[in-house]
Amino acid sequence: MRISVLAMVVDTYQNNMEARYQEKSMLTNLFVENKFWGWMGLTSIVICLGIFFWSFYPKD
């Protein structure tokens, strides 16, 4: 009986902790809070990758 009560208390505490947990992601915050800089950074990365892969494009 005593173990089941302890298990219920631990389970309730764990469920409350999981319900309050919010993950903080710098990348998500960048697009949510600073949309201009987030999209500017993403665009610059795509442009740099495009230039890099274009340099391997076969020439005539």
URUR-V814774 format. One record per pair of residues at least 4 apart in sequence whose C-alpha atoms are under 8 Angstrom apart, sorted by the first residue. I is the first residue (numbers start at 1). GAP is how many residues later the second one is. Records with the same first field share a line. If there is no record, write none. Layout:
I: GAP ; GAP
This chain:
1: 4
2: 4
3: 4
4: 4
5: 4
6: 4
7: 4
8: 4
9: 4
10: 4
11: 4
12: 4
13: 4
14: 4
15: 4
16: 4
17: 4
24: 4 ; 5
25: 4
26: 4
27: 4 ; 11
28: 4
29: 4 ; 5
30: 4 ; 5 ; 7 ; 8
31: 4 ; 5 ; 6 ; 7 ; 8
34: 4
35: 4
36: 4
37: 4
38: 4
39: 4
40: 4
41: 4
42: 4
43: 4
44: 4
45: 4
46: 4
47: 4
48: 4
49: 4
50: 4
51: 4
52: 4
53: 4
